[in-house]
Amino acid sequence: MTESSGAGGRGVFHDDFRLSITKALGDQLAEALRSLGRALLSEESLSKLEERPGVYQLYVKDTFVYVGKADRKHKGLPGRLRNHLRKLSGRRNLDLADVTFSCLYVDEDFSALAPEQLLINHYRERGGIPWNYSGFGSKDPGRRRDTTVLKKDHFDVQYPINLGVPVQGLIPGAVDPRTYLKNLKAGLPYNFRYAEPPFASNILVEVPDGPITADEAFRLASAVLPASWQITALLNYVIMYEEDQHYKSASRYYRAGEVIDQEPEKSLAPLTPEDLGDIE
């Protein structure tokens, strides 16, 4: 660094200019979102949105918990937020009446700059966002992760699936078990991954009239399964395979129409990127 000794006295007369355009964009996005009101995360609110890309923030009561983005593959903001609404509707320890959101539409060109990450970086400097990098946006990690013991700060430990939630779209009456399993999977607000058992041609599932809960639906399925098959409710999804397997993160097993409960194990270790699976 060179100093001047001229009329202006000794001092630094040159330095580097540092401009962080991405930081400025993140700050402006955050300020624009802060200036908005919030709406209840409900179908009524989502029906008023345009199917355009954008960024959004979720709140539980007055706590800011998540920032995300929506693009064309999600059918824009309403499609992405509907996914969250469906997921949260099937969780315990959470009241949907407490969940609100705000959002901004963004141009396609701006989407290429990863506005979600700009916002995450902005808030990370201010203490972070609880649901980002906690597993909230994770996809089904697949069979290899079924035996994983989730950590105490994982989203699925704090908000496990609700087996008391009503199942949508089940057909009352005597139903072919393959059709029943397909409809059950489609009607749940969380993932149900299963292998297809060999059913005898005379086996039917007797579905009662009126709404039934996920727990009741799994009991019906279990009652018609071959004896060697097991349905397992983990903290984050449900699986069904031919096995007699103990899962440390399971809360309930269904075998031959019977139910076995257990207390899921939880790790006290801090979360790492490896814990979160694939992010949507």
C-alpha positions in Angstrom: 0.0 0.0 0.0 1.5 3.3 -1.1 1.1 6.5 1.0 1.0 10.1 0.0 3.1 12.9 1.6 1.8 15.8 -0.5 -0.3 18.8 0.5 -3.1 16.6 1.7 -0.7 15.0 4.2 0.2 11.3 4.6 -2.6 8.8 4.0 -3.7 5.9 1.8 -4.6 7.0 -1.7 -5.6 3.6 -3.3 -7.5 0.5 -2.2 -9.7 -2.3 -3.6 -13.4 -1.6 -4.3 -15.6 -4.6 -3.2 -19.1 -4.8 -4.6 -21.3 -7.8 -3.7 -24.2 -7.7 -6.2 -25.6 -10.9 -4.9 -25.7 -9.6 -1.4 -27.4 -6.5 -2.6 -30.0 -8.6 -4.4 -30.6 -10.8 -1.4 -31.1 -7.7 0.8 -33.5 -6.2 -1.6 -35.5 -9.4 -1.9 -35.7 -9.7 1.9 -36.8 -6.1 2.2 -39.5 -6.6 -0.5 -40.9 -9.7 1.4 -40.8 -7.9 4.7 -43.0 -5.1 3.2 -45.8 -7.6 2.4 -48.6 -8.9 4.6 -49.0 -12.6 5.2 -51.8 -14.9 4.2 -53.0 -18.2 5.8 -51.5 -21.2 4.0 -54.8 -22.4 2.8 -56.5 -23.4 -0.5 -58.5 -20.2 -0.5 -55.3 -18.1 -0.4 -53.4 -20.2 -2.9 -56.3 -20.0 -5.4 -55.6 -16.3 -5.7 -52.0 -16.7 -6.8 -50.8 -16.8 -10.4 -48.9 -19.8 -11.7 -45.6 -18.0 -12.0 -42.1 -18.6 -10.6 -41.2 -16.9 -7.4 -39.9 -17.0 -3.9 -41.8 -17.3 -0.7 -41.5 -17.4 3.1 -43.3 -19.5 5.6 -44.2 -18.5 9.2 -45.5 -20.4 12.2 -47.3 -18.0 14.4 -44.9 -15.0 14.3 -41.8 -17.1 13.7 -40.2 -17.1 10.3 -39.3 -20.7 9.6 -38.6 -21.3 5.9 -37.7 -19.7 2.6 -38.2 -21.4 -0.7 -38.6 -21.0 -4.4 -41.1 -22.2 -7.0 -40.5 -22.7 -10.7 -42.4 -24.0 -13.7 -41.9 -27.7 -12.7 -43.9 -26.9 -9.5 -46.6 -25.1 -11.5 -45.3 -21.9 -10.0 -45.9 -20.5 -6.5 -49.4 -22.0 -6.0 -48.2 -25.5 -6.9 -45.2 -25.4 -4.7 -47.1 -24.0 -1.7 -49.9 -26.6 -2.2 -47.2 -29.3 -1.8 -46.3 -27.7 1.5 -49.9 -27.4 2.6 -50.5 -31.1 1.9 -47.3 -32.1 3.7 -48.0 -30.0 6.8 -51.6 -31.2 7.0 -50.3 -34.7 7.8 -48.0 -33.7 10.7 -48.3 -33.7 14.4 -47.3 -30.8 16.7 -48.4 -28.3 14.2 -51.7 -26.4 13.7 -52.3 -25.3 10.1 -54.2 -22.3 11.4 -50.8 -21.0 12.6 -49.0 -21.3 9.2 -48.9 -18.2 7.0 -46.8 -17.2 4.0 -45.8 -14.2 1.8 -44.4 -14.5 -1.7 -42.9 -12.5 -4.6 -43.2 -13.4 -8.3 -39.8 -13.3 -10.1 -38.9 -13.2 -13.8 -37.4 -16.3 -15.4 -34.1 -14.5 -15.9 -33.9 -13.7 -12.3 -34.7 -17.3 -11.3 -31.3 -18.3 -12.8 -29.6 -16.3 -10.1 -31.1 -18.6 -7.4 -33.1 -16.1 -5.4 -33.9 -18.7 -2.8 -30.2 -19.0 -2.0 -29.8 -15.2 -1.9 -32.5 -15.0 0.7 -31.0 -17.9 2.7 -27.6 -16.2 2.7 -29.2 -13.0 3.8 -30.9 -14.6 6.8 -28.0 -16.9 7.7 -26.1 -13.8 8.7 -29.0 -12.9 11.0 -29.4 -16.3 12.8 -30.7 -18.6 10.1 -34.1 -20.1 9.3 -35.2 -23.1 11.4 -36.7 -25.3 8.6 -34.1 -24.7 6.0 -31.5 -27.5 6.1 -33.6 -29.3 8.7 -35.1 -31.8 6.3 -38.4 -30.0 5.6 -38.0 -29.9 1.8 -36.4 -33.4 1.5 -37.7 -36.1 -0.9 -38.1 -39.7 0.0 -34.5 -40.8 0.5 -35.2 -44.4 -0.6 -34.8 -47.8 0.9 -31.2 -47.3 1.9 -32.2 -44.7 4.5 -35.1 -46.5 6.1 -33.0 -47.6 9.0 -31.5 -44.2 9.7 -31.9 -42.8 13.2 -33.0 -39.2 12.8 -31.5 -36.4 14.8 -33.4 -34.4 17.4 -33.4 -31.2 15.2 -34.7 -32.9 12.1 -38.0 -31.6 10.8 -39.5 -35.1 10.9 -38.6 -35.6 14.6 -40.1 -32.3 15.6 -43.2 -32.8 13.4 -43.7 -36.6 12.8 -46.4 -37.9 10.5 -50.0 -38.1 11.9 -51.6 -41.5 11.7 -54.8 -40.0 12.7 -55.2 -37.9 9.6 -58.2 -38.8 7.3 -57.4 -40.5 4.0 -58.8 -38.9 0.9 -60.3 -40.8 -2.0 -60.8 -44.4 -0.6 -63.6 -46.2 -2.3 -66.2 -47.8 0.1 -67.1 -51.4 -0.3 -65.2 -54.6 -1.3 -62.1 -53.4 -3.1 -59.3 -55.3 -4.9 -56.2 -54.9 -2.6 -54.0 -53.6 -5.4 -56.4 -50.8 -6.1 -56.9 -50.2 -2.4 -53.1 -49.7 -1.9 -52.8 -47.4 -4.9 -55.7 -45.3 -3.6 -54.3 -45.3 -0.1 -50.9 -44.0 -1.4 -52.6 -41.3 -3.4 -54.9 -40.2 -0.5 -52.2 -39.7 2.2 -50.4 -36.4 2.8 -47.1 -38.2 3.3 -45.3 -40.9 1.4 -46.3 -44.5 1.5 -43.7 -46.7 -0.3 -44.4 -50.3 -0.8 -43.7 -53.5 -2.7 -46.7 -55.3 -4.2 -47.5 -58.5 -2.5 -48.9 -61.6 -4.2 -52.6 -61.6 -3.4 -55.0 -64.5 -4.0 -57.7 -63.7 -6.5 -60.5 -64.0 -3.9 -58.9 -61.5 -1.5 -60.8 -58.2 -1.1 -60.5 -55.2 1.3 -63.7 -54.2 3.0 -63.7 -50.4 3.1 -66.3 -48.9 5.4 -68.5 -45.9 4.5 -67.4 -42.5 5.6 -63.9 -41.1 6.3 -61.3 -43.4 7.8 -57.9 -42.4 9.3 -54.5 -43.5 8.0 -54.2 -45.8 11.1 -57.5 -47.5 10.3 -56.5 -47.8 6.6 -53.2 -49.5 7.4 -55.0 -51.9 9.8 -57.3 -52.9 6.9 -54.3 -53.4 4.5 -52.4 -55.4 7.1 -55.3 -57.7 7.7 -55.3 -58.9 4.1 -51.5 -59.1 3.7 -49.6 -62.4 3.7 -48.4 -63.2 7.2 -44.7 -62.5 6.3 -45.5 -58.9 5.4 -45.1 -55.8 7.6 -46.3 -52.2 7.4 -44.0 -49.8 9.3 -44.8 -46.2 10.2 -41.5 -44.3 10.5 -41.3 -40.7 11.7 -41.5 -39.3 8.2 -43.2 -41.9 6.0 -44.7 -45.4 5.9 -43.3 -48.5 4.2 -44.6 -52.0 3.4 -42.4 -54.9 2.6 -42.1 -58.7 3.1 -40.0 -58.7 6.3 -39.9 -59.0 10.0 -37.6 -56.0 10.6 -37.0 -53.7 13.6 -36.6 -50.0 12.7 -35.1 -47.7 15.3 -37.1 -44.7 14.0 -40.4 -46.5 13.7 -43.4 -45.5 15.8 -45.8 -48.3 14.9 -45.9 -51.7 13.1 -48.8 -53.4 11.5 -48.6 -57.2 11.1 -51.5 -59.5 10.2 -54.0 -56.9 11.4 -52.3 -56.3 14.7 -50.6 -53.1 15.9 -47.3 -52.9 17.8 -46.2 -49.5 19.1 -42.7 -48.4 20.0 -40.9 -45.2 21.0 -38.8 -44.0 18.1 -35.1 -43.5 18.8 -33.6 -40.0 18.2 -30.0 -39.0 18.0 -28.7 -36.0 19.9 -25.9 -35.3 17.4 -26.1 -32.1 15.3 -27.5 -32.2 11.8 -25.2 -32.5 8.8 -26.0 -32.3 5.0 -25.9 -36.2 4.9 -28.9 -36.3 7.2 -31.2 -34.4 4.9 -31.5 -36.6 1.8 -32.4 -35.1 -1.6 -33.8 -31.6 -1.5 -36.8 -30.9 -3.7 
